[in-house]
Amino acid sequence: MTKKQYTLGFIGIGLMGKPMTLRLLDAGFKVNVWNRSADKLISVTDAGAIAFSAIADLVKASDIIILCLANTEVVESIVQSEIIPSASAEQLIIDLSSIHPETTKQLAAQLNQHCGANWIDAPVSGGTTGAEQGTLAIMAGGSADDIQIARQVLKPVYKKLTHMGGVGSGQLTKICNQMIVSCNVMVIAEMMALAKSSGIDAEKIPQALAGGFADSKPLQIVAPEMASETFEPIKWRVQTLLKDLNMAVDLSSQQGNSIPMSGLAAQLMQLHANQGFLDRDPSTLVKLFKKP
């Protein structure tokens, strides 16, 4: 695969997929798009993307297939039923989704065995703001040659792309990322609830802690929302953190590692999800610790 300009096929135009697709279009790429809910394609087709009603047709019309999907099950279903039967040896799959590392390895092997196409797992961190501004952090797994192509193609959406090793290593790194993010957001939520109930001006917490050891991007993003209880618009979802924490628990169980803090965070996240917040922004976690 030596083209200087590739036709991209982008599957999954959601919270993250939409701004990334728009940036790829702005950079001059021809982008074919598919989404389960066709109405979500309007914003990107208005910007020049070409909508496809069938994934198989999109695959055949694209050089590089980019996935940005909700979870392991969705990626597995689409790849096995739609992409593998339609892909060819000259194509490359770049999966931006956050899915289970073992499934990633299995799908990559199935794809390559069937038609010779290659796979890169390239989960992202930085949220919708990072996607909109092109400042995402990408942790990627795959061959060095394929990573070079990914660096070129994904340049409009990232600030840093780190090659972590072979296929699956990007997903493993994303799980490590999410363990830190999830535990951080959880403790920020309980801290903000305590601050508010103690009578201090909780809205000043991010300002007061800025630049100190307690400062972090999650603090500066979610603490103001928790202080004012402004939970819209949704920038990311509780179910995303829960999914990734559950993968961390599963992985640690397989390897015999102990992750008590992430395990507790997974239980608390599940409790919050069960109270009707699965599809809500993680800033709503402050409600989990709020006095009745």
N, C-alpha and C positions, 0 to 999 in steps of 0.2 A: 504494500500500500504506500505509494510514493506521490500521490497527488498533492499539489500545493493548496488546493481548495476542495473541500469535501462537501457533499450534500449530506445534511444531517437529518436523521429521523428521530424526533423527540417524542417519547411516550410518557405521558403523565403531566398534564398541565394544571398542577395544583398550586398550593401556597408558594412552593419553591420553584416548581417547573415553569410557571408563568414568567416571573422576572428573569429567570435564566434564559428562557427562549427569547424574550424581548432583547436581551443583551446580545445574544448570538445573532439575531437579525440585524441589530444596529451595527454589528461588526462586519456585516456583509455576507454572512453565511446564508445559503439557501436551506430553509428548515421545513421539513415535512412534519406534521404533528398529528397525534391521535390522543384522545382522552375518552374515558368511559362515559362521562357526561359531556355531550357535544357542545352544550351551551357555554362551557368554560373555554372553548376554542376561539370565541368571537374576538376577544381582546388581542390574541396573537395573530389571527388571520387578518384582522384589520391592519396589523403592522407588517403584513407581508408573508406570513407563514402559509403553507399549503395544507389544508385539512384532508385527512384520509378517513374513510369510514371503516376500513378494514386494516388491521395491523399487518397482515401478510402483504398487502399491496404497498404499504409504507416501507416495509423491509426491503422489498424488491426495488423500490425507487430511491433507496438511500445507500450511501457508502458506510456511514457510521451510525449505529443505533444507540441512542442515549435513553436510559431508563431513569425515571424519577418517580418511584411508586411507593405505596403506603407501607408495605411489609413483606416479609419473606414469602408468605402464601401467594400474594398477588404476583410478585416477580416470578415465582416458580411456575404458576399457572400460565402466565403470558409467554414466558420463554419456552416452556415445553410444548404448548399447544399452538403457538403462533410464530414464534421466531425461529426455533430450530428447524421446523419443516420448510421455512422460506429463505433462510440465510444461505450465503455462499462463502467460499473460502477467502475471498478478497475483503470481507467485511470485518468490522470490529464492533464489539458491544462494550459500551461504557455504562456501568451501572452506578448511578449516583444515589440510589436508594440505600438505606441502612437495613441490612438483612443479616441472617445468620451466616457466619463464616463457612460452616460446613456445607450449607446449601449452595453458597457461592462457588465453592470448589467443585461440587457435584455438577452444577449447571454448566460451569466453564468446561469441564471435562466432557459432558454430553454434547455440548455445542461443537467443540473441536473434533470430537470423534465422528460426529454426524457429517460435518461439512468442511472442517478445517478452519472455521472462523475463530478468532481470539477474543479474550475477555479481559476487561479491566474492572476491578471493583474500586470505585472512587467516591465513597461517601463524603459528605460535606458538612462543615460546621460554620455557623455564622448567622443562621436564621434568615428570615425574609429580607432584613436590612442588608445583610451581606450579599444576598443574591441580587438585590436591586442595585447595590453600589459596586458590584464586581469585586468584593473583598473577602470572598469565602476562603476558608482553609480546607484544602482537599487532601485526604490521606489515601494513597493509591497503591493497589497491588496488581502486579502483572509483569510482563517481560519489559526489559529496558527499551526495546524498540517501540513497543506499543505505548509505553509511557510517554515517549517523545511525541508521538502523535497526539496523545491526550493533552499534553502541555500546549500544543499548538491550537487544538480545537477548543479547549476549555479556557483559553487565556482571557476571554472577555468576562469570565465569572469569578476568577479567583485572584487572591493576593499571593497565596502560597500553595504550592502543590508539592507534597513530599512523597517520594517513592519509598514505600515501607518494606518492599520485598515481593514475593510471589503472590499469585492469586489468593485472595482471602485475607492477606495481611492488612489491607485497607479497612476491611470490616472489623478486624480485631482491634485496630487502632481506634476506630470510631466508638467501639464499645468502651474502651478505656476513657475516651473523651466524655462519653455520656455518663459514666460512673461519677466523674468529677462534677459535671454540670448538674446532674440530678441531685446529688447530695448537697451541692452548693445552693441550688434553688430551694430545696427542702429546709435547710437551716436558715436561709434568708426569710422564708415564710414564717417559721416559728419565732424568729427574732423580731420581725416586724409586728407580729401579733402581740408579743410581749411588750414591745415599745409602745404600741398604741394603747394597750390596757394599763400601762404604767403612767400614762398622762403626759409623756414628752411629745414634742412635735415630730412625729414619725416621718413627715415629709422632708425633714432636714437630715435624716440618717444618711442617704447617699452622699450628700454634700459633706457631712461631717467625717465620713470614713474614706472619702476620695483620697487616693495617694498613699493610704496606710496599708498595712498587711492584710486587712479585711476587705480591701477593695477588689472588685472584679467586674468584668463585663456584665455577668448576670445581676450583680447587685445594682449597677447603674441602670439596667434595663427594667428589671421586675420590681425592685423596691419602690420606685415612685408609683408604679401601677398598684402595688399592694397598699401603699399609704393612702392613695385616693380612691381605691377600689374601682379603678378604671380598667375593665377587663376586655374591652373592645377597642380597636379591631383585633381579631385573633391573629397572632403572628406565628404561633406554633401551638402544639396541642399536648395535653396531658397524656394522651394515648401514645404519642411518639416517645416520650421519656419512659413510660411504663413498658413499652415494647422493648426498648433497648436495655432497660434494667433487667427485664426477664431474660434476655439473651445473656447478660452478664452472669446472672445466677445460674443459668443452664451451663454456660461455659465453665464456670468455676467448679460446678458439680462434676462435670466430665473430667476436669484436670485435678480435682482434689484440693483446690485452693479454698481458702476461707475469705469471704468478703462480707463480714457482718454489717458494715455500715451501708453498703449498697443493697444488701439483702433487706435490711430494715426499711430503707428508702423505697424499695419495690413494694413492700407490704403497705406502707403509708400511702404510696401513690395509687395502689389498687383500691384502698379504702376510699380515697378521694374520688377516684373514677366511679366507684360503686354508688357514690352519693349524687351522681348526675353530672359529673364534670369531665367525663372521658374526652369529649370533643371540645372542651373549653381551653383557654389559655392557661399555662402553668402558673401565672400570677394569681389565679384563683386559689392556689394552695394555701394562701393566708387564711382562707375560710376554715381550713381543717384545724387550725389552732386557735381560732377566735372563740372567746368565751360565749356560751349560749345566752 
